[in-house]
Amino acid sequence: MASSGDTPRGPALPDPGTTQLSRRTVLKGVAGVAGLAGVSAFLAACGAGATTAPTKAPAASAAPGGGAASAPPPAASATGQVTVGSNNSDPAPKKGMELINAAFTQATGIAVQMNTVDHNTYQDQITSYLQGTPQDDFLWFSGHRMRFFADQGLVTPIDDVWSSVKNNFTSAFATAVTGNDGKVYGIPIDYYPWAVFYRKSVFQQHNYQIPTTWDQLITLCQTMQKDGLIPFAFGDKDGWPAMGTFDILDLRLNGYDFHIGLLTGKQKWTDPRVTAVFDQWKKLLPYCDSQFAGLTWQQSADKLIQKKAGMYLLGLFVSQEFTAAGSPADLADLDFFAFPYLGTQYDAEKALDAPIDVIMMSAKSRTLQQDMANAKAYLDFWSKGSTQLIMFKQGTGLIPTANDTDTSGYSALDKKAVQIVSEAKKITQFLDRDSRPDFAGANGMQSFLAKFLANPNQNLMALQTTIQNFWDSLPPET
Amino acid sequence: MADPRPADAVPAPTSDVGAGTRVSAAVRHRYSLLTRRDKLILTLMVGIPTILDLVFIWAPTIASVGLSFTNWRGIGAITAQNWVGLRNYTFLFTQYLFFWPAVEHNLIWLIFFVCIATPFGMFLAVLLDRDIRGSAIYQNAFFLPVVLSLAVVGFIWELLYAPGSSGLIDGALGLTSQTNAIDWLGTPGLNLWAVLVAASWRQVGYIMILYLAGLKSVDPTLREAAAIDGANEWQTFFRVVFPVMAPINTVILVVTVIESLRAFDIAYIINHGKNGLELLSTLITNNSISEANLIGFGSAIAVVLLVISLGPIILYLNRVFREES
C-alpha cells in the first residue's frame, strides 16, 4: 500500500465511490452488501500497491502500450500482473478460473490477481463496482447488458485485441460483443442454448415422440399427466427462469424483431401481440409444476433427474445438476429438443435464447494504465479454444466460443447444443440481458411475471399497462 | 456573591480593549462554575457527536430527500436534467404495482408483532419469572434464535417450509404429492404469514429476555404488599407489576415498532421480496442498490419509510420529554 505521496493516482477511494457508499448506508439497505463493496474496493487497492512496481510515472496518461499490446507479449518474458474480477463463485467454474489463471501465468509470466464475488452479489453491485475500483478485466454478459455499461463509458473498447483474434469467432459472436458505437467491448468466452430438456430413458419407456408442433406438445403433456409425470418441471423462485418461457413464446409467436423491439422500448407492452404471448402461456401452465413459485431451478432439475417430471425448459447449464448428482449414466441420459414451432411465419427464424458470457476491460481500474498490456494479453488468452476448454472440462455446461476449440471431447449433448445454435437464424441473449437492467430486476419484470403466474386469468391488459407504465417511468438510458 | 461592581464597572463599548476585557474576564471567572478546560471538554463532548450526527445521519437523510426528486441512476454527476420534481412520488403512489402491497405488508407485520409476537414474549417472561424448575433451560431455548441473524433464520425456515417431500413441515403433515403439497413460501397471501411465524420465532425470544430483565428488577415487596392486600395473581400483575414496568413497556413497544418497520432480511433471503413478500425495505434495496440502480426512485420510497418511521419516533420522544419535565 506504500504509494508515494506525489502520485496523483494514489489508492485513495475516488469521490463517486465514497459518496455512494455513505449514501447507501442511509437507505437502510443491506449494510453487508455495502460492506462487501468496500471490501472489494479495499482488496483492489491493496493489490494495486502491493504487487506492482510502478513502471512509469502514473501521471503519464498517454495511453501506455495502446498499440503495442494488440499482440500478446512473448512467452515468459513479460512481468507484472493483471487483476481480474470474477463472478464464477460456484466450485466448478471457480476451479476453472484458477486453472486458467495458472496456465496464463505459465505462458506469459504475468501474475493474475483474481477477486471472486458471489454471482448474485456481483450482479447487484456491478454499477458501483465499475465506477469504484474495478479490476482490470472482469467477467460479464453480452447483449444490451454489455452495451449499457459501454454507453456509460465504464468499459474500455478493445478493438485492437479483437482485430487480432476475430478470425477465431463467427460473425454472430462479433455482433454480440459490439457496442452501440460500433466498437468492440468484450471477448466471448462461452454460451449455452435454452431448449426443452428431457431424459431419453423416460421417453423410451413410455414411447413418447419428440413434439414438433404445439398440438403435439399439448398431447404429450396430457399423456404424461396420465402417466403420473409432471409434464414440465418449472422453478421460478429466483424470478428469472420464467423469463425463458416468455422469450421463447414471444420469439415463436411474434418473431425476433418484435421481441427485441419490445425489450428495448421500441414496441409497447400494451401491444395485443404481448397479450397473445400470455394467452399462449396460459395454455401451457396447467402442465407446468404447480409448485414453481417456491422452487429454485436446481430443485426443479432434480425432479427431472428423479423422473418425476418429463420435460424442462431451461439452459444447458441444467447439466450441472446432473453432473452434481454424481451418476454419469444420468448425464448421458439427458437430451433436449428445440421448443416446438407454433406455425407462424417466424418458425423459419429458429430463434432461441443462447446467452453469451464475455470478458471485458474496465475503464476505471486504478491499475489499468500500468497493466494495460497485461490486461490485453489476458483477454487475448481467453480468446483461445485451449483456454476455454479448461473451463468447459470442469463440467459447467458452458460451450466454448472459439473456432479453434478442440471438440473431440464433446459429448453428444454438447455437439447437439453447438448445432442448434449454429442452425438458428436469430439468437437472443435472454430477457434480462436484452433489456435494461432497471426494467428486468426483482421488482420489475421478475415481479410482473410472478404476478401473471400467480393468477393467469387476471385482466391481462391491466397488467400490461402496469408494465408499460413502469417502463415509461424509468429515466432515460444515456 | 453579592458584588456591586459588575453592574457599573463594565463599560458598554469595548473600544477600550485593555480594561474592558480584563474586567469582563474577571467577572466571568467569578460567576462561571466551569473552567476554560471544562468548557473545552464540554464543547468537544457536545460538538463531536453533533458533527457525527450531522454528517452520518442528517446529511445522508437530506441527500436522500433531495435525490428523491431526481431520476439519477448512480452514474456520473447529477445535472439539471435529472430533476423530475414529484414524478417519482406520483408514480409510486398511483401506478407502481408493488408499493401499496408493501405498505400493507409492513402494516400487517407491525400489527402481528404488536398483537401476537410481543405479548407472547411477555407472557413467556412472566412464566419464567416464577422460578419454575428448569427455568434456565427454557430461557436459553427461547433466547437461542435471537443470537442468530435474521438471514440465518431465513435459511433455517426455508428448509422447514420447502414444498412437498423436501420440506419438513409438508413432510410431517404428509402433504407430499403434487396436488396437495403446500408451497408455504411460494404462495402469495400465505407466504407473508409463514414469514411472520419465522420472524416471530426470533422476536418472541428477544422480547422475553428484555421483559424478564425488567421483571427481575421489580421490587418484590410490591408483590408482597399486593398479596397481603388480598390481590390475586391477575390483579397483582395488571394493577401493580405492569404499571411499575412502564419504562420497560415503552422500550418494548419502540423495539417492536422498529423491528417491524425495518423488517428486511428474511423476505430478502427468501425471494428478494417478490411475489407477496414485498416490503418497503426490499423495494428500496431492489430499486436502488441492485443492478437496476434507480437511486432517485429508491430514495423516494426511502423517504416514505422515513416519514412513516417519524410517527413512532416522535411519539416516543414526546413521552420521554414529558416524563423528564
Chai-1 contact restraints between the chains, C-beta under 6 A:
chainA,res_idxA,chainB,res_idxB,connection_type,confidence,min_distance_angstrom,max_distance_angstrom,comment,restraint_id
A,R23,B,P60,contact,1.0,0.0,6.0,A-B,restraint_1
A,R23,B,A63,contact,1.0,0.0,6.0,A-B,restraint_2
A,V26,B,P60,contact,1.0,0.0,6.0,A-B,restraint_3
A,V26,B,S64,contact,1.0,0.0,6.0,A-B,restraint_4
A,L27,B,I284,contact,1.0,0.0,6.0,A-B,restraint_5
A,L27,B,S288,contact,1.0,0.0,6.0,A-B,restraint_6
A,L27,B,A302,contact,1.0,0.0,6.0,A-B,restraint_7
A,G29,B,T285,contact,1.0,0.0,6.0,A-B,restraint_8
A,G29,B,I289,contact,1.0,0.0,6.0,A-B,restraint_9
A,Q123,B,E291,contact,1.0,0.0,6.0,A-B,restraint_10
A,D124,B,S290,contact,1.0,0.0,6.0,A-B,restraint_11
A,D124,B,E291,contact,1.0,0.0,6.0,A-B,restraint_12
A,I126,B,E291,contact,1.0,0.0,6.0,A-B,restraint_13
A,T127,B,G74,contact,1.0,0.0,6.0,A-B,restraint_14
A,T127,B,N293,contact,1.0,0.0,6.0,A-B,restraint_15
A,Q152,B,I75,contact,1.0,0.0,6.0,A-B,restraint_16
A,K237,B,N271,contact,1.0,0.0,6.0,A-B,restraint_17
A,G239,B,K274,contact,1.0,0.0,6.0,A-B,restraint_18
A,Q291,B,P163,contact,1.0,0.0,6.0,A-B,restraint_19
A,Q291,B,D183,contact,1.0,0.0,6.0,A-B,restraint_20
A,A293,B,G186,contact,1.0,0.0,6.0,A-B,restraint_21
A,A293,B,N275,contact,1.0,0.0,6.0,A-B,restraint_22
A,G294,B,P163,contact,1.0,0.0,6.0,A-B,restraint_23
A,G294,B,D183,contact,1.0,0.0,6.0,A-B,restraint_24
A,G294,B,L185,contact,1.0,0.0,6.0,A-B,restraint_25
A,G294,B,G186,contact,1.0,0.0,6.0,A-B,restraint_26
A,P437,B,E291,contact,1.0,0.0,6.0,A-B,restraint_27
A,P437,B,A292,contact,1.0,0.0,6.0,A-B,restraint_28
A,D438,B,A292,contact,1.0,0.0,6.0,A-B,restraint_29
A,D438,B,L294,contact,1.0,0.0,6.0,A-B,restraint_30
A,G441,B,N286,contact,1.0,0.0,6.0,A-B,restraint_31
A,G441,B,S290,contact,1.0,0.0,6.0,A-B,restraint_32
A,G441,B,A292,contact,1.0,0.0,6.0,A-B,restraint_33
A,A442,B,H272,contact,1.0,0.0,6.0,A-B,restraint_34
A,A442,B,K274,contact,1.0,0.0,6.0,A-B,restraint_35
A,A442,B,N286,contact,1.0,0.0,6.0,A-B,restraint_36
A,N443,B,F98,contact,1.0,0.0,6.0,A-B,restraint_37
A,N443,B,L283,contact,1.0,0.0,6.0,A-B,restraint_38
A,N443,B,N286,contact,1.0,0.0,6.0,A-B,restraint_39
A,S447,B,K274,contact,1.0,0.0,6.0,A-B,restraint_40
A,A450,B,K274,contact,1.0,0.0,6.0,A-B,restraint_41
A,A450,B,N275,contact,1.0,0.0,6.0,A-B,restraint_42
A,A454,B,P188,contact,1.0,0.0,6.0,A-B,restraint_43
A,T466,B,L97,contact,1.0,0.0,6.0,A-B,restraint_44
A,N469,B,Q95,contact,1.0,0.0,6.0,A-B,restraint_45
A,S473,B,F91,contact,1.0,0.0,6.0,A-B,restraint_46
A,P475,B,N71,contact,1.0,0.0,6.0,A-B,restraint_47
A,P475,B,R73,contact,1.0,0.0,6.0,A-B,restraint_48
